[in-house]
Amino acid sequence: MRLGAVADDVTGACDLAGRVAEAGLPASVLLGTPVSDVSPDDVFAPAGSSCAVVALKVRTAPVAHAVAASSEAARFLVGAGATLLYQKYCSTFDSTPEGNIGPIADALAAVAAEGATADAPTAVTIGTPATPDAARTQYQGVLFAGGVPLAESPMRDHPLTPMRDSNVVRLLTPQTSAPVSLVRWLDVQRGADAVVDSIGDGHTLVDALTDDDLDTVAAAVLRVAAERPVVAGGGAGVGTALARVAVREFGATGPAASLPAVPVTGRLILAGSASAATRGQIAAFTGERHELDPLTLARDPGTLDRLRDALASRTDRLAPVLLHASPDVTTAQRELGAERAAALLEDALSELAAWAVDELEVSHLLVAGGETSGAVTTRLGIERLRIGVQAAPGVPWAVARTGSERSVAVLLKSGNFGLPTLFTDAWEVAP
């Protein structure tokens, strides 16, 4: 199995790749669709099962752009040898009724069908956002986050994608003209054949409470894929289950790949996420910190210069230092608008990251937040991540080359992931 995944943000891509690698499949992350000719052997492992993830920055992008970028990535992966396409979106289904999860699913199904014969059944998508070890489960179509319905979790008031409904069928239906159906948990308990029998046309969402449930879903996906074009999708849970099934059926290539050591010459944490988990990690961090406020960035052009001076004057360059967003985002969003406030913060954090790597020779970066991670990796000119061990579930370390040919270790974390002590503990397993 060559699993070709299209992820709507870079931390989601790392989440999937890290879990797949730990399950025994080689995995890599491409930051955007390559624009030059790339050998298939540079995308997937030359032999055996493997996974390649194209990380896009489209979670909150307009539908037309998200669809075009996702279709391009999917066609690239198919051309490189992918045998199964995967749509990776957030395990908290971060998408409003005007969002792009449905349109991307439609587009990937169309790509999957492009090589099919004229009399082949229509392409379908099968998936679930459920990722049990991240406390994301789905039952009766209702998505639970941290043990409560999604709309009762902190995601209810997410600044970019407020989730006011917990039913994923209702969430997806307005985004697509294709049918949306549900396979209920009791059918999952009857096994993969029962799941296959319950798959409808269009898009099917499947209940899952445990990893065993996800293994059943993965087995069903592979059986359907033998008969018709199919796109798997959801959170990282189903992708990890597909890796487990592939390892059982075709053999493992080994655990998560060991990465080359990166000499430690500086550690920097950049937290742009406003999620509850990241706020807890910021609060628990006891080292040096500097807060960035979008209003201050907008009004005071000298803010970044003062931060550079503060970072350059540190006597202990090896101790981690934290740059984080102000916890009060509502005031900045009210005065500047949500998009401008977010852009100011992303631009500032990514500019400081690139400066720190090039001028202070910072070697290790921990970045919290999908949008921030995308901005930082783009500014650094990183095109590919070699995935290694996980510092926490869904949070792997990776090694990359920057556009200035520096080797850096990076950990790109979804805002919702990790224990409060992650900003301190992650360095213990860093390459």
Phi, psi and omega in degrees: 000127171249105184271115179253111187251142174247115184254142184278352170204169189286325180290325174297322177297316179293323176304307181296311184296321180296318180290319179297317179298318179294331178285347174121001179257136172302139182217145175218160179238126174259127183271092186089161179285125179304139182264347179252169180296131180232132178291140176306327180291345175273353181255305178251159174299141184296340178218148177079185181280148177198175183223135173233133182241125172267118181267117176256178177232069189231008186305317180248018182283155173304150187304314185300315179294316182299318180294316181297314181294319181292320178297317179299316180296318181296317180294323176299314182294318177298317178296332179276355175115010179300134177260347177212127177271149182223129175261111181263114172236178189288145179290352171254018172050049185295089183193125178279175178303335178267010185285186190243007179299313179297309178301323177293319177300317177301316184293317180292324175298321178296319177295317180300329183275351188297328181265003184281157177287163185298330182264009180288150175300157179295154179288148177229162170242145181223129179184185178197144174286352187302131174218087192303322183285354171256016179062035174245115179227158179232129179218129183055032180082356181266128179270128178251138177233117182066027176088000178235155176305144186310316183290351176255000179270175176302342178295344179303326184245028177302135186295334182254323182227074178296126185259105184255005176223144182256351185270114187289333176294316177293326180292320184279327188305316181291347185267357185213152174269352179280156177297147175237123182233169184233133168259117186280160186301321181298326176290324177299322180294340179278352174109174186297323180297321179294323177295315179302317181295338183266355182290127178262179172289162178077237186244131179240127175255138189239131175296145175202131179246338186223169175296326177299320176300317181294324176298323176296317178298316180298317178299321178295319179302314182293327177290318177295321182297336178285347185246335185202162176297136183215147172239125173273164180182174179129212173288193180283348186300310182293322178299318178295320178297320176299321177296317179299317179296318179297320179297317180295321186275325188242355181093152182264153173264358179127172179287185181311133186296142174282142182256153175296142181294140175249113180305133184279115176236007178162145181232131183224133176250130179236114185241105177257352183286145175255014183290160181298319181296316180293322176300322177294322178291322176296315181296326184279343183286130185254359181275190180295140181217155175221132183263139177246127180246125181304323179297318178294319178299323181288326188264335187237100183292348180271002185300312183293324178297320179293323177292320177299317179299318181295319180290321182291334183270001180294137180275329179255091184287343184272341178287137179298141174236142186250127169248122187221156178289150174300138180292340180266091181269343187292321181296314180296319180294324180293320184274327185254341190091145186299319184292316182291320179300315180294319181295319178300317181292314180298317180298317182294312182295319181290323177296317179294323179297312181296319178297317182295321179292315185279323186262324180259358181058037173296132187254337186233126182236132171244119185240129181249123178115132182296314181295319179295317180298318177297318180294319182293313181294325177295314181296326180282348181075026179281131181250337184210144177243130170268119190272136179237217186285156180270135172279338177199163179305124180080008184229080182270152166282154176215161175241141183213165171252134178276172177297338177265017174065034173261142175271126181228151171260131183228141171237116183250113192248129168302141182304329185275354190260155171097151176284165180303332183271009186302320184295342176261319188281333188300329184293339183293335181245014182290145177291000000 
